[in-house]
């Protein structure tokens, strides 16, 4: 150390440097919070969650539930879907890391695992009282469906029964709505069958893009055992059967819209089957589900 350095000491810090650093940290905090909120939203599987919640909205409107009852039912479905989506991403974190799934918020680091765990638990806690507010039997039916979805995430995803939670959860959704009506009626069998078939078809279609990664990380559900081509064909058949149940199940003549829906579903299934490894089959299922919903409103109003 030179004499001059010893005399003068370290160079003086510019005035306001500490305040500037504090201001930079303070400015960055809201950005990090927004990024974490966006990551948390993405981790809930927003597209399927929104689709199922919208289906619940249509069911409550078509069934004629009053506004308070409909709000509780839709809120319960939304909370249940959020809990299932967050649970799924949290449980799959190790497998997603091994597969290099940078499209997953937890893998990309935009949201912390503890935050997703807390969100899933909170959504589930909200789901319980909202479900029971629709009636004890209706609430119990919905909670069975939510438990089935959690069972898929925690255990059944890697078994030959991987399709069962989807079929059960979707099949029970109409019952959750109708059991909240005066007299607690069960839905017609054709509606339950259509919803269950659609749910099973959605499972096979949703898994298709991830079959290779799933097999590499030890997930061997029924679609993984069958392979992409057979699973795509089965998804198409299940969705077509769902549309057929909606069209021919209710009493009375089949409408022109019903025949058109069957024709459009058949064409969509054949088109999606040409690209079994991509996202097209799942998007095709969502498109068919949207058309089914329109028919469902008409059928429920008629019945």
C-alpha positions in Angstrom: 0.0 0.0 0.0 1.4 3.4 -1.0 1.7 6.3 1.4 -0.8 8.2 -0.6 -3.3 5.4 -0.5 -2.8 5.1 3.2 -3.3 8.8 3.7 -6.3 9.1 1.5 -8.1 5.7 2.1 -10.5 4.2 -0.4 -12.0 6.5 -3.0 -15.2 8.2 -1.7 -18.5 6.7 -2.8 -20.5 9.1 -5.0 -23.2 10.9 -3.2 -26.6 9.2 -3.5 -25.1 5.8 -4.6 -26.6 4.0 -1.6 -30.0 5.6 -2.2 -29.8 4.6 -5.9 -29.2 1.0 -5.0 -32.1 0.9 -2.6 -34.3 2.6 -5.2 -33.3 0.0 -7.8 -34.1 -2.9 -5.5 -37.4 -1.3 -4.6 -38.3 -0.8 -8.3 -37.4 -4.5 -9.1 -39.6 -5.9 -6.3 -42.9 -5.2 -8.1 -41.5 -6.7 -11.3 -40.5 -9.9 -9.4 -43.9 -10.1 -7.8 -45.7 -9.7 -11.1 -43.5 -12.4 -12.7 -44.2 -14.7 -9.7 -48.0 -14.1 -10.1 -47.8 -14.8 -13.8 -45.8 -18.0 -13.1 -48.3 -19.1 -10.5 -51.2 -18.5 -12.9 -49.4 -20.5 -15.6 -48.8 -23.4 -13.2 -52.5 -23.9 -12.6 -53.1 -25.2 -16.1 -55.2 -22.2 -17.0 -56.7 -23.4 -20.3 -58.2 -26.7 -19.0 -59.2 -25.0 -15.7 -61.0 -22.2 -17.6 -62.7 -24.7 -20.0 -64.1 -26.8 -17.1 -65.2 -23.7 -15.2 -67.0 -22.4 -18.3 -68.7 -25.8 -18.7 -69.9 -25.4 -15.1 -71.3 -21.9 -16.0 -73.2 -23.3 -18.9 -74.5 -26.2 -16.8 -75.8 -23.9 -14.0 -77.5 -21.6 -16.5 -79.1 -24.4 -18.5 -80.3 -26.2 -15.3 -81.9 -23.0 -14.1 -79.9 -22.5 -10.8 -80.5 -19.2 -9.0 -77.7 -16.7 -9.0 -76.4 -17.4 -5.5 -76.5 -21.1 -6.0 -74.9 -20.8 -9.5 -72.2 -18.5 -8.1 -71.3 -21.0 -5.3 -71.2 -23.9 -7.8 -69.1 -22.1 -10.3 -66.8 -20.9 -7.5 -66.4 -24.4 -6.2 -65.5 -25.8 -9.6 -63.0 -23.0 -10.3 -61.4 -23.5 -6.9 -61.3 -27.3 -7.4 -59.7 -26.9 -10.8 -57.1 -24.4 -9.5 -56.2 -26.8 -6.7 -55.8 -29.7 -9.2 -53.7 -27.8 -11.6 -51.3 -26.5 -9.0 -51.1 -29.9 -7.4 -50.2 -31.4 -10.8 -47.3 -29.1 -11.5 -46.0 -29.4 -7.9 -46.1 -33.2 -7.9 -44.5 -33.4 -11.4 -41.6 -31.0 -10.6 -38.9 -33.7 -10.4 -40.0 -35.3 -13.6 -40.3 -32.0 -15.4 -36.8 -31.1 -14.2 -35.5 -34.4 -15.5 -37.3 -33.8 -18.9 -36.0 -30.2 -19.2 -39.5 -28.8 -19.4 -38.6 -25.1 -19.5 -42.2 -24.3 -20.4 -43.2 -25.2 -16.9 -43.0 -22.2 -14.5 -41.6 -24.3 -11.6 -38.8 -25.5 -13.9 -38.2 -22.1 -15.3 -38.0 -20.7 -11.8 -40.6 -18.0 -12.2 -42.5 -19.3 -9.2 -41.3 -21.2 -6.1 -42.5 -24.7 -5.2 -43.6 -23.5 -1.8 -45.8 -20.9 -3.3 -47.5 -23.5 -5.6 -47.9 -25.8 -2.6 -49.6 -23.1 -0.6 -51.8 -22.1 -3.5 -53.0 -25.7 -4.1 -53.8 -26.1 -0.4 -55.6 -22.8 -0.2 -57.7 -23.5 -3.3 -58.7 -26.8 -1.9 -59.7 -25.3 1.4 -61.9 -22.8 -0.5 -63.4 -25.5 -2.6 -64.8 -27.5 0.3 -67.2 -24.9 1.9 -68.2 -23.6 -1.6 -69.1 -27.2 -2.6 -71.1 -27.9 0.6 -72.9 -24.6 0.2 -74.6 -26.2 -2.8 -76.1 -28.9 -0.6 -74.6 -31.8 1.3 -75.2 -34.4 -1.4 -74.2 -32.1 -4.2 -71.1 -31.0 -2.3 -70.1 -34.5 -1.5 -70.4 -35.5 -5.2 -68.2 -32.6 -6.3 -65.6 -33.3 -3.7 -65.4 -36.9 -4.8 -64.6 -35.6 -8.3 -61.9 -33.3 -7.0 -60.5 -36.1 -4.9 -60.4 -38.3 -8.0 -58.4 -35.6 -9.8 -55.9 -35.3 -6.9 -55.7 -39.1 -6.9 -54.6 -38.9 -10.5 -51.9 -36.5 -9.7 -50.6 -38.3 -6.6 -50.8 -41.9 -7.8 -53.1 -43.0 -10.7 -51.3 -41.0 -13.4 -48.7 -43.8 -13.7 -51.1 -46.7 -13.8 -53.4 -48.4 -16.3 -56.3 -46.7 -14.5 -55.1 -43.2 -15.4 -58.3 -42.6 -17.5 -60.6 -43.4 -14.6 -60.2 -40.1 -12.5 -61.0 -38.1 -15.7 -64.1 -40.1 -16.5 -65.3 -40.0 -12.9 -64.6 -36.2 -12.3 -66.2 -35.1 -15.6 -69.1 -37.6 -15.2 -70.0 -36.3 -11.8 -69.9 -32.6 -12.8 -73.5 -32.5 -14.1 -74.7 -34.3 -11.0 -73.1 -31.6 -8.8 -75.1 -29.0 -10.6 -78.5 -30.8 -10.8 -78.3 -32.0 -7.2 -78.3 -28.3 -6.2 -81.8 -27.9 -7.7 -85.0 -28.2 -5.6 -85.7 -31.9 -5.0 -82.0 -32.7 -5.7 -82.6 -34.6 -9.0 -79.9 -36.7 -10.6 -79.0 -35.7 -14.2 -80.3 -37.9 -17.1 -78.0 -40.9 -17.8 -77.1 -39.6 -21.3 -75.7 -36.4 -19.8 -73.6 -38.3 -17.3 -72.3 -40.7 -20.0 -71.5 -37.8 -22.4 -69.5 -35.9 -19.7 -67.6 -39.1 -18.6 -66.7 -40.0 -22.2 -65.6 -36.5 -22.9 -63.4 -36.5 -19.8 -61.8 -39.8 -20.8 -61.2 -38.6 -24.3 -59.6 -35.4 -23.0 -57.2 -37.5 -20.9 -55.9 -39.4 -23.9 -55.7 -36.3 -26.1 -53.9 -34.2 -23.4 -51.2 -36.8 -22.7 -50.2 -37.3 -26.4 -47.5 -34.6 -26.7 -45.8 -35.8 -23.5 -45.7 -39.5 -24.0 -42.0 -39.7 -24.8 -41.1 -37.6 -21.8 -43.4 -39.5 -19.6 -41.9 -42.8 -20.5 -38.4 -41.5 -20.0 -39.3 -40.4 -16.4 -41.3 -43.5 -15.5 -44.9 -42.5 -16.0 -46.7 -45.4 -17.5 -50.4 -44.6 -17.6 -52.7 -46.2 -20.1 -51.9 -43.8 -23.0 -48.2 -44.4 -22.5 -48.8 -48.1 -22.6 -50.9 -47.9 -25.8 -48.6 -45.5 -27.7 -49.4 -42.2 -29.4 -51.2 -43.6 -32.5 -53.6 -45.9 -30.6 -54.2 -43.2 -27.9 -55.1 -40.6 -30.5 -57.5 -43.1 -32.1 -59.1 -43.9 -28.7 -59.3 -40.2 -27.8 -61.2 -39.6 -31.1 -63.6 -42.5 -30.5 -64.3 -41.4 -27.0 -65.1 -37.8 -28.0 -67.2 -39.0 -30.9 -69.1 -41.3 -28.5 -69.6 -38.3 -26.2 -71.1 -36.2 -29.0 -73.3 -39.2 -30.0 -74.6 -39.5 -26.4 -75.6 -35.8 -26.4 -77.3 -36.1 -29.8 -79.2 -39.3 -29.6 -79.6 -39.7 -25.8 -82.4 -37.1 -25.1 -85.9 -38.0 -26.0 -87.4 -36.6 -29.2 -86.2 -36.1 -32.7 -82.5 -35.4 -33.4 -82.1 -31.8 -34.6 -80.3 -30.7 -37.6 -77.7 -29.2 -35.3 -77.2 -32.6 -33.7 -76.5 -34.3 -37.0 -74.2 -31.5 -38.0 -72.4 -31.8 -34.7 -71.8 -35.5 -35.3 -70.5 -34.9 -38.8 -68.3 -32.1 -37.6 -67.0 -34.2 -34.8 -66.2 -37.0 -37.1 -64.3 -34.7 -39.5 -62.4 -33.1 -36.6 -61.4 -36.4 -35.1 -60.1 -37.7 -38.5 -58.1 -34.5 -39.0 -56.6 -34.6 -35.5 -55.7 -38.2 -35.9 -53.3 -37.3 -38.7 -51.0 -35.5 -36.2 -51.2 -37.7 -33.0 -48.1 -36.4 -31.4 -48.9 -32.7 -31.3 -51.4 -30.4 -29.5 -53.9 -30.7 -32.3 -55.9 -33.6 -30.8 -56.3 -31.8 -27.4 -57.4 -28.6 -29.2 -59.8 -30.6 -31.3 -61.3 -32.0 -28.1 -61.8 -28.5 -26.8 -63.4 -27.4 -30.0 -65.8 -30.4 -29.9 -66.5 -29.7 -26.3 -67.5 -26.1 -27.2 -69.9 -27.4 -29.8 -71.3 -30.0 -27.3 -71.9 -27.2 -24.8 -74.2 -25.4 -27.3 -76.1 -28.6 -27.9 -76.3 -29.3 -24.2 -78.0 -25.9 -23.5 -80.7 -26.8 -26.1 -81.1 -30.3 -24.8 -81.5 -29.3 -21.2 -84.0 -26.6 -22.0 -86.0 -29.2 -23.9 -85.9 -31.9 -21.2 
